[in-house]
């Protein structure tokens, strides 16, 4: 299982995203990243920033006003892509200094190209959805989390459109099994965080969690020389003794 979700993990816990952001800051040599982000969000909450941005379709200049939620949502999307992660710390350092030119085109692209797309993926997520306890935790944590509840946009806002999709609490019961299971989870993954893997493994009595250092939500599993020996041992029914492997560090821009 790679980057797994249990049936009650579909909506994300904002506090777990904060933990990953702090870890990203440490790896990027910018431990002040969470504080810098909070300061930028506070500034945009008080006074949104307006700047001129070239339209990617025709190059024409467009006036764009960027608010707090624009940046929270863009950051939530960037956390799933290691290529975008590499630019995140320097982008916030620039914005804290009043320079929003780097982020402007990305916000414009998000605004003009964002589409809900197929309803199927939302129906899948709304079917698993979340227990009342998890929803309470999400709403409580979102009040003070760096990204608010942007990691769950637009899923939780679509609930009213398909209220009958929810499969209910029986579906979300913890899964128990004695099937041998190898779970790989990236420690920079904000979408399916390491906490998911440990919660799942607690009910799978023959499960082994391997934390993949420097891995975000997407990483090479089968072609990676650090991971391949683990898969070979597991498939040959040999014990997997490693609890952590390291991928090359993300090349954060300076």
KOLRO-50685 format. One line per 2 residues: number of its first residue (from 1); their letters; for each residue x, z, y of C-alpha. Coordinates in Angstrom, 1 decimal. Layout:
% KOLRO-50685
NUM) a) X:Z:Y; ...
This chain:
% KOLRO-50685
1) xx) 0.0:0.0:0.0; 1.5:-1.1:3.3
3) xx) 0.2:0.5:6.6; -2.9:1.8:4.9
5) xx) -6.2:3.1:6.2; -8.5:5.5:4.3
7) xx) -12.3:5.0:4.7; -12.4:7.5:7.5
9) xx) -9.4:6.2:9.4; -10.9:3.1:11.1
11) xx) -11.2:4.3:14.7; -7.8:5.6:15.9
13) xx) -7.0:9.1:17.0; -5.6:8.9:20.6
15) xx) -3.3:11.8:20.1; -1.5:10.0:17.2
17) xx) -0.9:7.0:19.6; 0.7:9.4:22.1
19) xx) 3.0:10.6:19.4; 4.1:7.1:18.6
21) xx) 4.6:6.3:22.3; 6.9:9.3:22.7
23) xx) 8.9:8.1:19.6; 9.2:4.6:21.1
25) xx) 10.5:6.2:24.3; 13.2:8.1:22.4
27) xx) 14.3:5.0:20.5; 14.4:3.0:23.7
29) xx) 16.6:5.6:25.4; 13.8:6.4:27.7
31) xx) 12.4:9.8:26.7; 10.5:10.0:30.0
33) xx) 8.4:7.0:28.9; 5.1:9.1:28.4
35) xx) 5.5:10.8:31.8; 6.3:7.4:33.5
37) xx) 3.2:5.8:31.9; 1.0:8.7:33.0
39) xx) 2.3:8.4:36.6; 1.6:4.6:36.6
41) xx) -1.9:5.1:35.2; -2.6:7.8:37.8
43) xx) -1.5:5.4:40.6; -3.7:2.6:39.4
45) xx) -6.6:5.0:39.0; -6.3:6.0:42.6
47) xx) -5.4:2.5:44.0; -5.5:-0.6:41.9
49) xx) -2.7:-3.1:42.6; -3.5:-6.7:43.8
51) xx) -0.9:-9.4:43.4; -0.7:-13.2:43.2
53) xx) -0.3:-14.6:39.7; 0.2:-18.2:38.6
55) xx) -2.7:-19.4:36.4; -1.1:-20.4:33.1
57) xx) -3.6:-23.3:32.8; -2.7:-25.1:36.0
59) xx) -0.1:-23.1:37.8; -2.4:-22.4:40.7
61) xx) -2.0:-19.0:42.4; -4.7:-16.5:41.7
63) xx) -5.3:-13.1:43.2; -5.4:-10.5:40.5
65) xx) -6.3:-6.8:40.9; -5.0:-4.6:38.1
67) xx) -6.6:-1.3:37.3; -5.9:1.6:34.9
69) xx) -7.9:0.2:32.0; -6.3:-3.2:32.3
71) xx) -2.9:-1.7:31.6; -4.2:0.8:28.9
73) xx) -5.8:-2.1:27.0; -2.8:-4.3:27.3
75) xx) -0.5:-1.6:26.1; -2.8:-0.9:23.1
77) xx) -2.5:-4.5:22.1; 1.3:-4.5:22.6
79) xx) 1.8:-1.6:20.3; 0.9:-3.8:17.3
81) xx) 3.6:-6.3:18.0; 7.3:-5.4:17.8
83) xx) 8.2:-8.4:20.0; 6.0:-6.9:22.8
85) xx) 7.2:-3.4:22.1; 10.7:-4.5:23.1
87) xx) 9.5:-5.0:26.7; 7.3:-2.0:27.0
89) xx) 9.7:0.7:28.4; 11.3:-1.6:31.0
91) xx) 7.9:-2.8:32.1; 6.7:0.7:32.8
93) xx) 10.0:1.6:34.5; 9.5:-1.4:36.9
95) xx) 5.8:-0.5:37.5; 6.8:3.0:38.4
97) xx) 9.0:1.5:41.0; 6.1:-0.6:42.4
99) xx) 7.0:-3.8:40.6; 4.1:-5.3:38.7
101) xx) 5.2:-8.9:38.6; 6.3:-8.8:35.0
103) xx) 2.9:-7.5:33.8; 0.7:-9.6:36.0
105) xx) 0.7:-12.8:33.9; 0.0:-10.8:30.7
107) xx) -3.1:-9.1:32.4; -4.4:-12.4:33.6
109) xx) -4.0:-14.0:30.2; -5.8:-11.0:28.6
111) xx) -8.7:-11.3:31.1; -9.1:-15.0:30.8
113) xx) -8.5:-15.5:27.0; -10.0:-12.4:25.5
115) xx) -12.8:-13.2:23.1; -14.6:-11.1:20.6
117) xx) -14.3:-13.8:18.1; -15.9:-13.6:14.7
119) xx) -18.4:-10.8:14.1; -17.1:-10.3:10.6
121) xx) -14.1:-8.1:11.4; -16.3:-5.9:13.6
123) xx) -19.0:-5.7:10.9; -16.2:-4.6:8.4
125) xx) -15.0:-1.9:10.8; -18.5:-0.7:11.8
127) xx) -19.4:-0.4:8.1; -16.5:2.0:7.4
129) xx) -16.7:3.5:11.0; -16.0:7.2:11.1
131) xx) -17.4:10.7:10.3; -18.9:12.8:13.0
133) xx) -15.9:15.1:12.9; -13.5:12.2:13.5
135) xx) -15.6:10.8:16.3; -15.6:14.2:18.0
137) xx) -11.8:14.4:17.7; -11.5:10.9:19.2
139) xx) -13.7:11.7:22.2; -11.9:15.0:22.8
141) xx) -8.4:13.5:22.6; -9.3:10.4:24.7
143) xx) -10.0:12.6:27.7; -6.3:13.4:28.1
145) xx) -4.5:10.8:26.0; -2.2:8.3:27.7
147) xx) -4.3:5.2:26.7; -7.7:7.0:26.8
149) xx) -9.7:5.4:24.1; -8.3:1.9:24.6
151) xx) -7.0:1.7:21.0; -10.7:1.6:19.9
153) xx) -11.9:-1.0:22.3; -14.2:-2.8:21.8
155) xx) -15.2:-1.3:18.4; -16.8:1.9:19.5
157) xx) -18.7:0.0:22.3; -20.2:-2.3:19.7
159) xx) -21.9:0.4:17.6; -25.2:-0.1:19.4
161) xx) -25.3:-3.8:18.5; -25.1:-3.2:14.7
163) xx) -26.2:0.4:14.1; -27.3:-0.3:10.5
165) xx) -23.8:-1.4:9.5; -22.5:2.1:8.8
167) xx) -22.1:2.8:5.1; -22.4:6.5:5.6
169) xx) -20.6:9.6:4.6; -20.6:8.9:0.8
171) xx) -18.4:5.9:1.5; -16.0:7.9:3.6
173) xx) -15.4:10.6:1.0; -11.7:11.2:0.2
175) xx) -10.4:8.9:-2.5; -8.8:10.7:-5.6
177) xx) -6.8:8.8:-8.2; -3.8:9.3:-10.6
179) xx) -2.8:5.6:-10.3; 0.9:5.3:-9.4
181) xx) 1.0:4.4:-5.7; 3.8:3.5:-3.4
183) xx) 2.9:3.8:0.3; 5.0:2.2:3.1
185) xx) 4.3:3.2:6.7; 6.2:2.4:9.9
187) xx) 7.1:5.3:12.1; 6.4:3.2:15.3
189) xx) 3.0:2.0:14.0; 0.2:3.2:16.4
191) xx) -2.5:1.3:14.6; -2.1:2.8:11.1
193) xx) 0.2:5.7:11.8; 2.4:7.7:9.3
195) xx) -0.2:10.4:9.4; -2.6:8.0:7.6
197) xx) -0.2:7.6:4.7; 0.3:11.3:4.2
199) xx) -3.4:12.0:4.3; -4.1:9.4:1.7
201) xx) -1.2:10.5:-0.5; -2.5:14.1:-0.5
203) xx) -5.4:12.9:-2.8; -3.4:10.5:-4.9
205) xx) -1.5:12.7:-7.3; 1.1:10.1:-8.3
207) xx) 1.7:8.7:-4.7; 5.0:8.4:-3.0
209) xx) 5.2:7.9:0.8; 8.2:6.0:2.2
211) xx) 8.5:6.1:6.0; 10.0:2.9:7.4
213) xx) 12.0:3.8:10.5; 11.8:1.4:13.4
215) xx) 8.8:-0.5:11.9; 5.7:-1.1:13.9
217) xx) 2.3:-2.3:12.5; 3.9:-5.6:11.3
219) xx) 7.1:-5.7:9.3; 8.7:-7.7:6.5
221) xx) 8.0:-6.0:3.2; 9.1:-8.4:0.4
223) xx) 12.1:-10.1:2.2; 13.7:-6.9:3.5
225) xx) 16.9:-5.8:1.7; 16.2:-2.1:2.6
227) xx) 12.7:-2.2:1.1; 13.2:-4.6:-1.9
229) xx) 15.0:-2.0:-4.1; 12.1:0.4:-3.7
231) xx) 9.6:-2.2:-4.8; 11.8:-3.1:-7.8
233) xx) 12.0:0.6:-8.9; 8.3:1.1:-8.4
235) xx) 7.3:-2.0:-10.4; 9.7:-1.1:-13.2
237) xx) 8.1:2.3:-13.4; 11.3:4.0:-12.2
239) xx) 11.1:7.0:-9.8; 11.2:6.0:-6.1
241) xx) 13.4:8.8:-4.7; 13.8:7.7:-1.1
243) xx) 11.4:9.1:1.4; 12.7:7.1:4.3
245) xx) 14.4:3.7:4.9; 15.6:2.3:8.2
247) xx) 15.1:-1.2:9.6; 17.3:-2.5:12.4
249) xx) 16.4:-0.9:15.7; 14.0:-2.8:18.0
251) xx) 16.1:-4.6:20.7; 14.5:-2.9:23.7
253) xx) 15.1:-4.7:26.9; 17.2:-2.8:29.4
